């Protein structure tokens, strides 16, 4: 066991792990100033320690500190509530803070108080991802880290945040899909690495410094929480090597390699019979070995307790701890294994400046309450929601509504006047809320009926709702879900609108005299085929969980102050999918023999309500292909087997792939009367080898164009990276033959040959 498990997991989020007394975590009360080590001003003797010398390199400082620690002190450093070592001037430190879409009060490391009562609450991740705007992803991360540093300086937050969640949103029923960037590996990869860069990158340009530490989670193939009695703690995800390497792993790889993330968190579930937090191949082999993580690996909270008590993965508590790197006394580990783990943690704290003395004298030392909830940050939250909102249906003459010609607007629905629902989970206290009703009322006179007591909508107040809709110039129905329907530990069975919502919508639409706009507030997709088909429902908007300014952003889109440009980051399936397909089937690819339809736009063969990338604008955008090759030749060395026999694909190897790239240039024109943003998607349909995807996203660019204006969009396509597929054994191959590139309705054939 010891030889296998050396330095697998180096930080344990273990707050109810009863079987090892040292692993207890107590909630820390909020301080009034930052927690930091090496306070030389108060204790001049600390200046003699090399680990307190900011001029020395990180490794030298880490080595110096580790050799001064006792075994017990080292063990105390390996849990989320790290113990103090007062003899060396090191205070206790709480690793667990969260910042999924703003600084959160989830986790014991962060608190709000009268000093800083709230932080900017951005849209839940699924809606921000719908913007398909990488610059926005990074900008939000930058604002969140600034607010986090400001809170750290007044003792209200730590420096390490366990975000983002970059799991693939594989199944519409998953309660945590809202936390993720959606179903596509490329979008998830670009979101994860960009958000991490925003959180971590230091403004002084020092690549070894961290503004705050981010953590990509939950590694890996984690997307079943609690479905029909199947729980995440005991679920064994059976995943093919092919699906692992072309769907589940790319976002984590990108997070580590492109984002240089400080931490990866392993998940509760097992993958192919092995607990992820105890799998040397997944942790030491891939994250540290192949990807070269510069940081620490954390277990998910209580995952060792889960491994021992729920999964019965190990025979003794000590053996469980040894897997993740603790119990030395039984001889299951060497102390050097502990040293490796402690070193990873301390190195991260060194990069954060935790051992550099008084933070007020460091780069972010002047940040404080004035830098949280600034007008600019709150405007960014509103803009992020505007960019993510997806217009799914729009009949002629419906949206945008004219704020001058609408004299009365009926606003109906259980989500019409909500506050907390708009921010989803892993939330913090927001600066303030603008509800949808408040946002709409700011432009026109409104009449409001809740319609249902809550989103469960056991009984709809149909008559009262019909009465106001029958006389209003237009009707906005704000329906959908909240955390009582979809959440962590709560997966859905039905993907239709809950309770009597459909009944209420249909009844109101039938009597409305003006346009009827259906607004769906949810994390996951909904089967709203009835509304898509009903001509009386003139428009459908999906608004995710749109954050603190969500109501203002919804109104901005409905009244045309903002031209919608969001696109769906996940497929919306019919209820028949949920009725027939077992959520625990992890296979991405369809199986004609069993009738299994596959999953996500890349492989799913069944009917959809809406699909990945769907979304309308108030303008029309035309694409024109300016430049793209028709042929790409892959160089092979003399004597290569594929020179003498026909090959369907060739291995991705360095010598063949070097400088093998080309550009695609597209001209995009806004044909409408309204300026707006447009997302240009570059998809490919590869040759059908190795059960390749039917369609695959190669790149996306968001471009803003004034009316009638044109813009040039360039994509650089790396043949081995972008036109390769993963074979049945998990090896990356360049598929030979015809690749069909498409942008909107444009199609371009590209022949890849040797």
Phi, psi and omega per residue, in radians:
X1 nan -0.784 -3.063
X2 -1.079 -0.752 -3.090
X3 -1.138 -0.580 -3.128
X4 -1.274 -0.624 -2.831
X5 -1.872 0.341 -3.129
X6 -1.072 2.199 3.048
X7 0.913 0.769 3.111
X8 -1.349 -1.138 -3.098
X9 -2.029 2.369 -2.975
X10 -2.069 0.013 3.011
X11 -2.542 2.284 -3.069
X12 -1.946 2.097 2.987
X13 -1.498 1.647 -2.966
X14 -2.307 1.579 -3.085
X15 -1.877 -0.021 2.927
X16 -2.413 0.719 -3.121
X17 -1.575 1.590 -2.917
X18 -1.279 -0.339 -2.965
X19 -1.473 -0.128 3.023
X20 -2.239 1.905 -2.933
X21 -1.014 -0.549 -3.078
X22 -1.175 -0.339 -3.027
X23 -1.633 1.035 3.082
X24 -1.993 2.542 -3.106
X25 -2.174 2.136 -3.134
X26 -1.884 2.472 3.119
X27 -1.135 2.272 -3.114
X28 -1.660 2.374 3.088
X29 -1.295 2.683 -3.067
X30 -1.118 2.371 3.084
X31 -1.507 3.052 3.041
X32 -1.849 -0.108 3.085
X33 -2.539 2.959 -3.057
X34 -1.137 2.555 3.024
X35 -1.574 2.250 3.128
X36 -2.714 2.767 3.113
X37 -1.730 2.959 3.066
X38 1.087 0.842 3.084
X39 -1.386 1.403 -3.043
X40 -1.151 -0.534 3.141
X41 -1.080 -0.688 3.139
X42 -1.485 -0.475 -3.092
X43 -2.399 1.459 -3.039
X44 -0.984 -0.439 -3.123
X45 -1.091 -0.406 -3.134
X46 -1.152 -0.375 -3.135
X47 -1.106 -0.319 -3.133
X48 -1.386 -0.226 -3.109
X49 -1.518 2.304 3.126
X50 -1.073 -0.602 -3.095
X51 -1.171 -0.271 3.092
X52 -1.670 0.133 -3.095
X53 -1.707 1.808 -3.098
X54 -1.107 -0.293 -3.116
X55 -1.409 -0.344 3.101
X56 -1.350 2.726 3.136
X57 -1.307 2.810 -3.026
X58 -1.009 -0.809 -3.085
X59 -1.064 -0.762 3.139
X60 -1.071 -0.751 -3.127
X61 -1.160 -0.755 3.140
X62 -1.081 -0.844 -3.125
X63 -1.021 -0.697 -3.137
X64 -1.104 -0.765 -3.116
X65 -1.211 -0.782 -3.071
X66 -1.035 -0.694 -3.097
X67 -1.252 -0.275 3.106
X68 -1.535 -0.244 -3.056
X69 -1.506 2.491 2.991
X70 -1.366 2.898 3.113
X71 -1.019 -0.772 -3.127
X72 -1.077 -0.701 3.119
X73 -1.149 -0.675 3.106
X74 -1.086 -0.788 3.140
X75 -1.057 -0.668 3.119
X76 -1.116 -0.335 3.119
X77 -1.482 -0.109 -2.962
X78 -1.765 0.262 3.099
X79 -2.151 2.885 -3.031
X80 -1.092 -0.602 3.070
X81 -1.703 1.463 -3.014
X82 -1.249 2.348 -3.056
X83 -1.270 2.718 3.071
X84 -1.360 2.645 2.940
X85 -2.189 1.465 -2.972
X86 -1.146 -0.509 -3.131
X87 -1.124 -0.354 3.106
X88 -1.926 0.203 3.089
X89 1.249 0.517 -3.127
X90 -1.938 2.041 3.126
X91 -1.389 2.937 3.034
X92 -1.190 2.644 -3.078
X93 -2.402 2.302 3.092
X94 -1.729 1.995 -3.095
X95 -1.325 -0.437 -2.935
X96 -1.551 1.712 2.888
X97 -2.241 2.812 -3.111
X98 -2.226 2.581 3.118
X99 -2.676 0.960 -3.066
X100 -1.085 -0.807 3.127
X101 -2.553 0.722 -3.051
X102 2.391 2.781 3.119
X103 -1.112 2.264 -2.988
X104 -1.937 2.688 3.015
X105 -1.585 0.049 3.069
X106 -1.279 2.332 -3.091
X107 1.655 2.558 -3.036
X108 -1.319 -0.091 -3.055
X109 -1.470 -0.192 -3.032
X110 -2.259 2.432 3.134
X111 -2.462 2.663 2.935
X112 -1.908 2.654 -3.113
X113 -2.633 -3.043 3.112
X114 -1.133 -0.379 3.122
X115 -1.223 -0.864 3.020
X116 -2.310 1.700 -3.026
X117 -1.371 -0.278 -3.121
X118 -2.863 2.966 3.106
X119 -2.340 2.831 -3.111
X120 -1.108 2.183 -3.122
X121 -1.847 1.820 -3.121
X122 -1.365 2.938 3.074
X123 -0.984 2.650 3.008
X124 -1.009 2.607 -2.933
X125 -0.923 -0.702 -3.057
X126 -1.018 -0.589 3.133
X127 -1.378 -0.699 3.074
X128 -1.050 -0.699 3.111
X129 -1.061 -0.574 -3.125
X130 -1.145 -0.241 3.058
X131 -1.274 -0.392 -3.073
X132 0.855 0.746 -3.084
X133 -2.168 1.720 -3.057
X134 -1.094 -0.632 3.105
X135 -1.064 -0.714 3.113
X136 -1.111 -0.750 3.140
X137 -0.966 -0.822 -3.088
X138 -1.233 -0.675 -3.134
X139 -1.098 -0.731 3.088
X140 -1.067 -0.787 3.115
X141 -0.999 -0.692 -3.127
X142 -1.139 -0.763 3.120
X143 -1.143 -0.755 -3.134
X144 -1.068 -0.744 -3.116
X145 -1.203 -0.573 3.070
X146 -1.128 -0.795 3.109
X147 -1.142 -0.627 3.112
X148 -1.119 -0.800 3.112
X149 -1.078 -0.711 3.110
X150 -1.051 -0.721 3.132
X151 -1.244 -0.624 3.070
X152 -1.051 -0.738 -3.075
X153 -1.096 -0.438 3.103
X154 -1.876 0.355 3.011
X155 1.329 0.359 -3.083
X156 -1.855 -0.057 -3.125
X157 -2.663 2.834 3.016
X158 -1.574 -2.802 -3.135
X159 -2.080 -0.030 -3.088
X160 -2.120 2.166 -3.020
X161 -2.147 2.215 -3.050
X162 -1.531 1.224 3.117
X163 -2.643 2.664 0.150
X164 -1.643 2.899 2.972
X165 -1.597 2.025 -3.074
X166 -2.089 0.431 3.043
X167 -1.133 2.615 3.128
X168 -1.313 2.281 3.124
X169 -1.419 1.376 -2.959
X170 -1.386 -0.537 -3.025
X171 -2.305 2.310 -3.045
X172 -1.117 -0.286 -3.071
X173 -1.464 -0.191 -3.028
X174 -1.159 2.158 -3.078
X175 -1.148 -0.374 -3.103
X176 -1.764 0.099 3.117
X177 -0.973 -0.552 3.124
X178 -0.995 -0.489 -3.087
X179 -1.406 -0.180 -2.965
X180 -1.839 2.906 3.069
X181 -1.451 0.177 3.041
X182 1.944 -2.788 -2.927
X183 -1.675 -0.155 -2.994
X184 -1.722 2.264 -3.117
X185 -1.081 -0.624 -3.122
X186 -1.222 -0.829 3.114
X187 -1.046 -0.785 -3.137
X188 -1.092 -0.678 3.120
X189 -1.132 -0.797 -3.105
X190 -1.213 -0.661 3.083
X191 -1.104 -0.901 -3.058
X192 -1.017 -0.887 -3.087
X193 -1.181 -0.629 3.141
X194 -1.209 -0.780 3.141
X195 -1.121 -0.696 3.106
X196 -1.099 -0.781 3.108
X197 -1.038 -0.743 3.115
X198 -1.063 -0.727 3.129
X199 -1.206 -0.743 -2.879
X200 -1.653 -0.621 -2.931
X201 -1.144 2.279 -3.125
X202 -1.423 2.448 -3.083
X203 -1.257 -0.173 3.105
X204 -1.545 0.036 3.082
X205 1.401 -0.001 3.132
X206 -1.308 1.940 -3.046
X207 -1.207 -0.307 -3.126
X208 -1.579 -0.107 -3.131
X209 -1.639 2.647 3.074
X210 -2.113 2.340 3.020
X211 -1.266 -0.969 2.838
X212 -2.395 2.877 3.101
X213 -1.643 2.245 3.087
X214 -1.726 2.946 -3.124
X215 -2.563 2.100 3.109
X216 -1.555 2.245 -3.038
X217 -2.459 2.848 -0.065
X218 -1.924 2.073 -2.974
X219 -1.495 1.917 0.191
X220 -2.727 3.003 -3.116
X221 0.861 0.777 -3.102
X222 -1.877 1.973 3.085
X223 -2.901 0.536 2.958
X224 -2.252 2.107 -3.117
X225 -1.763 -1.067 3.134
X226 -2.765 1.688 -3.060
X227 -2.242 2.015 3.128
X228 0.864 0.735 3.087
X229 1.510 -0.130 3.075
X230 -1.497 2.054 -3.065
X231 -1.859 2.645 -3.129
X232 -1.041 -0.524 -3.073
X233 -1.182 -0.513 -3.086
X234 -2.034 -0.017 -3.083
X235 -1.247 2.282 3.049
X236 -1.827 1.875 3.140
X237 -1.370 1.951 3.114
X238 -1.595 1.909 -2.982
X239 -2.195 2.316 3.091
X240 -1.248 2.728 3.096
X241 -1.046 -0.636 -3.128
X242 -1.124 -0.867 3.128
X243 -1.135 -0.654 3.135
X244 -1.018 -0.832 -2.996
X245 -1.477 -0.364 3.123
X246 -1.887 -0.104 3.111
X247 -2.155 -0.999 -2.954
X248 -1.406 -0.605 -3.040
X249 -1.488 -0.543 -3.045
X250 -0.898 -0.745 -3.139
X251 -1.082 -0.657 3.137
X252 -1.220 -0.687 3.093
X253 -1.053 -0.785 -3.137
X254 -1.140 -0.692 3.129
X255 -1.015 -0.762 -3.098
X256 -1.346 -0.840 -3.012
X257 -1.418 -0.845 -3.091
X258 -1.483 -0.609 -3.105
X259 -1.603 -0.289 -3.073
X260 0.911 0.810 -3.060
X261 -1.114 2.601 -3.093
X262 -1.416 -0.266 -3.049
X263 -2.752 2.628 2.974
X264 -2.227 2.366 3.110
X265 -1.821 2.204 3.072
X266 -1.424 2.676 -2.939
X267 -1.647 2.993 -3.136
X268 -1.241 -0.677 -2.942
X269 -1.212 2.920 2.935
X270 -1.641 2.676 3.000
X271 -2.131 2.057 -3.112
X272 0.887 0.781 3.009
X273 1.497 -0.017 3.129
X274 -2.054 2.318 3.071
X275 -1.098 2.259 -3.057
X276 -1.076 -0.587 -3.122
X277 -1.370 -0.008 3.105
X278 -2.277 0.385 -3.093
X279 -1.808 1.851 -3.088
X280 -1.080 -0.521 -3.135
X281 -1.189 -0.811 -3.108
X282 -1.213 -0.661 -3.041
X283 -1.556 -1.241 -3.105
X284 -1.182 -0.688 -3.067
X285 -1.204 -0.856 -3.043
X286 -1.620 -1.039 -3.009
X287 -1.108 -0.832 -3.113
X288 -1.490 -0.748 -3.038
X289 -1.293 -1.084 -3.069
X290 -1.308 -0.755 -3.001
X291 -1.647 -0.277 3.072
X292 1.067 0.946 3.090
X293 -0.939 2.264 3.043
X294 -1.778 1.376 -3.075
X295 2.876 -2.639 -3.034
X296 -2.099 2.759 3.021
X297 -1.870 2.321 3.112
X298 -1.986 2.514 2.961
X299 -1.412 2.714 2.991
X300 -1.239 2.791 -2.995
X301 -1.060 2.267 3.131
X302 1.145 0.269 -3.043
X303 -1.186 -0.405 3.056
X304 -1.270 -0.696 3.053
X305 -1.028 -0.763 3.103
X306 -1.076 -0.787 -3.103
X307 -1.036 -0.699 -3.085
X308 -1.470 -0.909 -2.996
X309 -1.489 -0.551 -3.093
X310 -1.710 -0.781 -3.077
X311 -1.568 -0.289 -3.081
X312 0.881 0.726 -3.053
X313 -1.317 -0.454 -3.110
X314 -2.286 2.851 -3.051
X315 -1.555 -0.499 -3.097
X316 -2.338 2.725 3.064
X317 -1.011 -0.695 -3.118
X318 -1.112 -0.667 3.131
X319 -1.147 -0.689 3.088
X320 -1.057 -0.837 -3.123
X321 -1.127 -0.615 3.137
X322 -1.102 -0.661 3.115
X323 -1.002 -0.734 -3.097
X324 -1.678 -0.081 2.907
X325 1.772 1.240 3.025
X326 -2.422 -1.192 -2.830
X327 -1.186 1.848 -3.083
X328 -1.572 -0.583 -2.967
X329 -1.077 -0.494 3.134
X330 -1.460 0.025 3.132
X331 1.356 0.278 3.137
X332 -1.409 -0.329 3.134
X333 -2.416 2.733 2.982
X334 -1.609 2.733 3.105
X335 -1.128 -0.454 3.120
X336 -1.126 -0.504 3.074
X337 -1.144 -0.739 3.076
X338 -1.063 -0.741 -3.130
X339 -1.025 -0.744 3.117
X340 -1.032 -0.799 -3.094
X341 -1.137 -0.838 -3.141
X342 -1.050 -0.681 -3.115
X343 -1.062 -0.698 3.130
X344 -1.097 -0.716 3.130
X345 -1.152 -0.863 -3.064
X346 -1.129 -0.675 3.130
X347 -1.038 -0.686 3.104
X348 -1.104 -0.774 3.122
X349 -1.123 -0.630 3.087
X350 -1.076 -0.771 -3.117
X351 -1.148 -0.413 3.114
X352 -1.484 -0.126 -3.119
X353 1.479 0.168 -3.078
X354 -1.101 -0.503 -3.120
X355 -1.772 0.317 -3.098
X356 -1.791 0.250 3.136
X357 1.461 -2.772 -2.998
X358 -0.938 1.986 -3.112
X359 -1.136 -0.368 -3.130
X360 -1.157 -0.293 3.108
X361 -1.707 0.081 -3.129
X362 -1.789 -3.133 -2.978
X363 -0.955 -0.682 -3.094
X364 -1.817 0.308 -3.011
X365 -1.162 -0.352 -3.086
X366 -1.615 -0.079 3.116
X367 -1.226 2.506 -3.137
X368 -2.843 -2.807 -3.074
X369 -0.900 -0.571 -3.124
X370 -1.132 -0.314 -3.068
X371 -1.705 0.072 3.141
X372 -1.914 2.427 3.139
X373 1.047 0.602 3.088
X374 -1.164 2.739 3.080
X375 -0.943 -0.676 -3.127
X376 -1.149 -0.707 3.136
X377 -1.155 -0.708 3.137
X378 -1.203 -0.600 3.074
X379 -1.167 -0.626 3.097
X380 -1.118 -0.645 3.097
X381 -1.097 -0.694 3.112
X382 -1.193 -0.750 -3.141
X383 -1.141 -0.683 3.117
X384 -1.077 -0.723 3.103
X385 -1.139 -0.759 3.111
X386 -1.013 -0.770 -3.081
X387 -1.226 -0.410 -3.094
X388 -1.587 -0.488 -3.063
X389 -0.987 2.314 -3.047
X390 -1.928 2.157 3.034
X391 -1.549 1.966 -3.036
X392 -1.718 -0.449 3.139
X393 -2.578 2.456 3.092
X394 -2.739 1.773 3.121
X395 -1.280 2.623 3.112
X396 -0.937 2.349 3.107
X397 1.466 0.065 3.135
X398 -1.604 -1.613 -3.136
X399 -1.639 2.633 -0.031
X400 -1.353 2.650 3.040
X401 -1.337 2.599 3.095
X402 -1.575 2.069 -3.131
X403 -1.150 -0.285 3.130
X404 -1.557 -0.586 -3.089
X405 -1.569 -0.305 3.094
X406 -1.449 1.995 -3.137
X407 -1.615 -0.476 3.080
X408 -2.566 2.384 -3.097
X409 -2.147 2.117 3.048
X410 -1.436 2.175 3.111
X411 -2.042 2.055 -2.971
X412 -2.313 2.486 2.954
X413 2.314 2.678 -3.079
X414 -1.175 -0.315 3.097
X415 -1.811 0.209 -3.055
X416 -1.265 -0.522 -3.065
X417 -2.251 0.554 -3.088
X418 -1.491 2.752 3.062
X419 -1.999 -1.283 -3.000
X420 -1.071 -0.539 3.108
X421 -0.942 -0.609 -3.026
X422 -1.165 -0.300 -3.055
X423 -1.851 -0.030 3.045
X424 1.128 -2.650 -3.063
X425 -1.795 3.141 -3.013
X426 0.828 0.791 -3.016
X427 -1.659 2.870 2.936
X428 -2.075 3.139 3.017
X429 -1.294 2.120 -3.095
X430 -1.332 2.895 3.083
X431 -1.066 -0.820 3.099
X432 -2.909 2.973 3.095
X433 -2.055 2.510 2.829
X434 -2.094 1.948 -3.120
X435 -1.325 2.830 3.072
X436 -0.972 -0.742 3.138
X437 -1.073 -0.778 3.108
X438 -1.090 -0.720 -3.138
X439 -1.089 -0.772 -3.120
X440 -1.239 -0.682 -3.102
X441 -1.161 -0.411 3.117
X442 -1.152 -0.364 -3.114
X443 -1.842 -0.632 -3.090
X444 -2.478 2.889 3.057
X445 -1.245 2.316 -3.087
X446 -2.132 2.675 2.959
X447 -2.144 2.268 -2.957
X448 -2.051 2.353 2.965
X449 -2.367 2.272 -3.104
X450 -1.171 -0.603 3.063
X451 1.414 -0.740 3.057
X452 -2.452 2.626 -3.134
X453 -1.125 -0.537 3.134
X454 -2.812 -3.130 -3.058
X455 -1.181 -0.388 3.091
X456 -1.094 -0.512 2.987
X457 0.840 0.967 3.141
X458 -1.088 -0.670 3.093
X459 -2.372 2.121 3.137
X460 -1.579 2.426 3.067
X461 -1.519 1.290 -2.981
X462 -1.151 -0.780 -3.031
X463 -1.105 -0.778 -3.125
X464 -1.109 -0.676 3.139
X465 -1.202 -0.744 3.135
X466 -1.075 -0.646 -3.075
X467 -1.070 -0.785 -3.101
X468 -1.346 -0.538 -3.134
X469 -1.229 -0.529 -3.068
X470 -1.203 -0.405 -3.081
X471 -1.921 -0.224 -3.079
X472 -1.384 2.702 3.119
X473 -1.242 -0.453 3.087
X474 -2.734 2.772 -3.113
X475 -2.244 2.319 3.033
X476 -2.042 2.082 3.105
X477 -1.808 2.083 -3.083
X478 -1.973 1.794 -2.941
X479 -2.092 -2.804 3.016
X480 2.033 -2.413 -2.957
X481 -2.263 -3.105 2.940
X482 -2.765 -2.911 -3.048
X483 -1.250 -0.158 3.035
X484 -1.364 -0.280 -3.107
X485 -1.788 -0.729 -3.087
X486 -2.460 2.158 -3.087
X487 -2.905 3.049 2.993
X488 -1.018 2.350 -3.062
X489 1.191 0.230 3.130
X490 -2.486 1.691 3.037
X491 -1.614 2.759 -3.129
X492 -1.567 2.697 2.954
X493 -1.734 -0.788 -3.141
X494 -1.778 2.457 3.075
X495 -1.960 0.354 2.989
X496 -1.558 2.935 3.060
X497 -1.126 2.408 -3.014
X498 -1.158 2.656 2.985
X499 0.923 -2.304 -3.071
X500 -1.685 0.386 -3.138
X501 -1.054 -0.753 -3.129
X502 -1.080 -0.748 3.104
X503 -1.028 -0.823 -3.120
X504 -1.091 -0.809 -3.112
X505 -1.048 -0.829 -3.085
X506 -1.136 -0.745 -3.126
X507 -1.122 -0.738 -3.140
X508 -1.165 -0.772 -3.128
X509 -1.033 -0.654 -3.082
X510 -1.117 -0.507 -3.057
X511 -1.855 -0.138 -3.073
X512 -1.154 2.439 -3.134
X513 -1.596 -0.331 -3.117
X514 -2.084 -2.920 3.113
X515 -0.998 2.548 3.091
X516 -2.062 2.038 -3.107
X517 -1.888 2.074 3.105
X518 -1.689 2.127 3.122
X519 -1.930 2.125 3.128
X520 -1.810 2.036 3.038
X521 -1.779 1.972 -3.096
X522 -2.895 2.885 3.017
X523 -1.601 -0.812 3.125
X524 -1.646 2.902 3.114
X525 -1.235 2.766 -3.139
X526 -2.205 2.535 3.004
X527 -1.392 1.676 3.127
X528 -1.985 0.580 -3.134
X529 -0.964 -0.637 3.141
X530 -1.022 -0.667 -3.111
X531 -1.377 -0.624 3.087
X532 -1.064 -0.659 -3.073
X533 -1.476 -0.314 -3.016
X534 -1.492 1.970 -3.095
X535 -1.123 -0.364 3.125
X536 -1.280 -0.396 3.057
X537 -1.605 1.802 -2.902
X538 -1.471 -0.437 -3.135
X539 -2.521 2.593 3.039
X540 -2.274 2.259 3.050
X541 -2.095 2.401 2.942
X542 -1.865 2.252 -3.031
X543 -2.116 0.208 3.122
X544 0.966 -2.504 2.852
X545 -1.960 1.788 -2.770
X546 -1.502 0.173 3.057
X547 1.483 -3.072 -2.983
X548 -1.077 -0.552 -3.112
X549 -1.764 0.327 -3.034
X550 -0.998 -0.695 -3.123
X551 -1.126 -0.668 3.103
X552 -1.168 -0.721 -3.124
X553 -1.149 -0.700 3.108
X554 -1.052 -0.779 3.117
X555 -1.139 -0.679 3.118
X556 -0.990 -0.706 -3.127
X557 -1.323 -0.792 -3.086
X558 -1.080 -0.645 -3.118
X559 -1.656 0.087 3.027
X560 1.347 0.236 3.006
X561 -1.207 -0.391 3.105
X562 -2.359 2.336 3.135
X563 -1.507 2.094 -3.056
X564 -1.100 2.431 -3.125
X565 -2.414 0.084 3.130
X566 -1.220 2.645 3.071
X567 -2.271 2.554 -3.094
X568 -1.086 2.226 3.061
X569 -1.570 0.115 3.110
X570 -2.668 2.703 3.114
X571 -1.318 2.450 3.010
X572 -1.776 2.028 -3.055
X573 -1.679 2.773 2.997
X574 -1.346 2.787 3.118
X575 -1.012 -0.504 -3.141
X576 -1.037 -0.527 3.081
X577 -1.092 -0.829 -3.129
X578 -1.162 -0.536 3.124
X579 -1.229 -0.609 -2.989
X580 -1.732 -0.546 -2.955
X581 -1.743 2.201 3.111
X582 -1.243 2.229 -3.099
X583 -1.095 -0.461 -3.056
X584 -1.442 -0.082 3.060
X585 -1.349 1.916 -3.021
X586 -1.497 -0.064 -3.074
X587 -1.164 2.266 3.103
X588 -1.421 -0.592 -3.019
X589 -1.536 2.552 -3.130
X590 -1.217 2.775 3.065
X591 -2.255 1.695 -3.092
X592 -1.008 -0.509 -3.098
X593 -1.110 -0.599 -3.102
X594 -1.836 -0.131 -3.079
X595 1.454 0.097 3.115
X596 -1.177 2.201 -2.950
X597 -1.530 -0.051 -3.065
X598 1.399 -3.127 -3.038
X599 -2.422 2.667 3.126
X600 1.119 2.847 -3.080
X601 -1.006 -0.369 -3.071
X602 -1.272 -0.511 -3.036
X603 -2.319 -0.327 -3.017
X604 -1.159 2.297 -3.054
X605 -1.887 -0.014 -3.074
X606 -1.605 -3.023 3.107
X607 -1.271 2.581 3.052
X608 -2.173 2.761 2.978
X609 -1.471 -0.902 2.957
X610 -2.455 2.726 -3.082
X611 -2.109 2.908 3.111
X612 -0.872 2.291 3.114
X613 1.585 -0.146 3.119
X614 -1.168 2.566 3.100
X615 2.822 2.425 -3.093
X616 -1.914 2.955 3.108
X617 -2.307 2.914 2.992
X618 -1.430 -0.080 3.070
X619 -2.068 2.878 3.017
X620 -1.872 2.354 3.133
X621 -2.036 2.218 3.111
X622 -1.784 2.531 3.108
X623 -1.985 2.474 3.063
X624 -2.372 2.193 -3.136
X625 -1.346 2.109 -3.123
X626 -1.691 -0.735 -3.061
X627 -2.609 2.264 3.023
X628 -2.913 2.403 3.134
X629 -1.302 2.739 3.063
X630 -1.785 -0.212 -3.056
X631 -2.541 2.368 3.010
X632 -2.276 2.257 3.122
X633 -1.873 2.280 3.108
X634 -1.680 2.105 -3.126
X635 -1.261 2.373 3.077
X636 -2.136 2.563 3.113
X637 -1.220 2.743 3.097
X638 -0.990 2.443 3.072
X639 1.468 0.017 3.100
X640 -1.100 2.409 -3.061
X641 -0.958 -0.594 -3.080
X642 -1.304 -0.112 3.059
X643 -1.344 -0.466 -3.065
X644 -1.893 -0.223 3.103
X645 -2.413 2.660 -3.080
X646 -1.192 2.242 3.100
X647 -2.085 2.472 3.080
X648 -1.497 -0.386 -3.139
X649 -2.750 2.818 3.082
X650 -2.279 2.649 -3.121
X651 -1.083 2.497 3.016
X652 -1.359 1.824 3.115
X653 -2.226 2.652 -2.971
X654 -0.983 -0.778 -3.035
X655 -1.158 -0.566 3.123
X656 -1.344 -0.476 -2.954
X657 -1.633 -0.236 -3.042
X658 -1.026 2.206 3.107
X659 1.015 0.401 -3.131
X660 -1.642 1.459 -3.099
X661 -2.587 2.813 3.094
X662 -2.589 2.859 3.133
X663 -1.834 2.538 2.956
X664 -2.079 2.220 3.111
X665 -1.971 2.310 3.128
X666 -2.235 2.430 3.004
X667 -1.728 2.275 -3.136
X668 -2.077 2.317 3.137
X669 -2.204 2.344 3.024
X670 -1.462 1.902 -3.082
X671 -1.527 -0.060 -3.023
X672 -1.616 -3.036 -3.121
X673 -1.725 0.003 -3.087
X674 -2.161 2.354 3.050
X675 -1.173 2.685 3.132
X676 -3.093 2.924 3.082
X677 -1.622 2.653 -3.128
X678 -2.466 2.302 3.081
X679 -1.638 2.128 3.084
X680 -1.661 2.045 3.114
X681 -1.739 2.299 2.977
X682 -1.890 1.923 3.107
X683 -1.856 2.764 2.955
X684 -2.301 2.531 2.895
X685 -1.892 1.886 -3.096
X686 -1.341 2.918 3.014
X687 -1.006 2.613 -3.075
X688 -1.447 1.383 3.021
X689 -2.170 2.653 3.093
X690 0.915 0.671 3.141
X691 0.864 0.838 -3.066
X692 -1.189 2.800 3.124
X693 -1.072 2.617 3.083
X694 -1.306 -0.340 3.137
X695 -2.831 2.514 -3.045
X696 -2.603 2.317 -3.120
X697 -1.365 2.134 3.121
X698 -1.663 -0.557 -3.095
X699 -2.999 2.841 3.064
X700 -2.634 2.560 3.113
X701 -2.436 2.390 3.095
X702 -1.788 2.247 -3.075
X703 -2.244 2.375 3.080
X704 -1.760 2.281 -3.116
X705 -2.331 2.310 3.024
X706 -1.271 2.911 -3.105
X707 -0.946 2.310 3.116
X708 1.218 -0.049 -3.095
X709 -1.338 2.730 3.098
X710 -2.026 2.671 3.055
X711 -2.473 2.685 3.108
X712 -1.836 2.248 3.104
X713 -2.013 2.272 -3.126
X714 -2.003 2.370 2.991
X715 -2.072 2.294 2.989
X716 -1.728 2.092 -3.081
X717 -1.824 2.054 3.054
X718 -1.563 1.994 -2.982
X719 -1.011 -0.840 -3.058
X720 -1.255 -0.505 3.134
X721 -1.506 -0.816 -2.957
X722 -1.607 -0.515 -3.108
X723 -1.814 0.180 3.124
X724 -1.581 2.805 3.051
X725 -2.227 2.857 3.106
X726 -1.749 2.267 -3.111
X727 -1.459 -3.118 -3.030
X728 -1.096 -0.366 -3.125
X729 -1.721 0.072 3.120
X730 1.541 0.208 3.121
X731 -1.624 2.452 3.134
X732 -1.464 2.276 -3.081
X733 -2.280 2.538 2.966
X734 -1.494 2.084 -3.134
X735 -1.351 2.213 3.131
X736 -1.579 2.532 3.126
X737 2.077 -2.747 -3.030
X738 -1.456 2.107 2.978
X739 -1.830 2.289 3.129
X740 -1.782 1.960 3.095
X741 -1.568 2.393 3.082
X742 -2.441 2.484 3.065
X743 -2.310 1.961 -3.054
X744 0.998 -2.207 3.141
X745 -1.565 -0.078 3.110
X746 -1.297 2.428 3.053
X747 -2.304 2.439 -3.120
X748 -2.444 2.202 -3.093
X749 -1.587 2.341 -3.115
X750 -2.268 2.180 -3.133
X751 -1.710 2.107 3.064
X752 -1.822 2.108 -3.105
X753 -2.457 3.021 3.114
X754 -1.676 nan nan
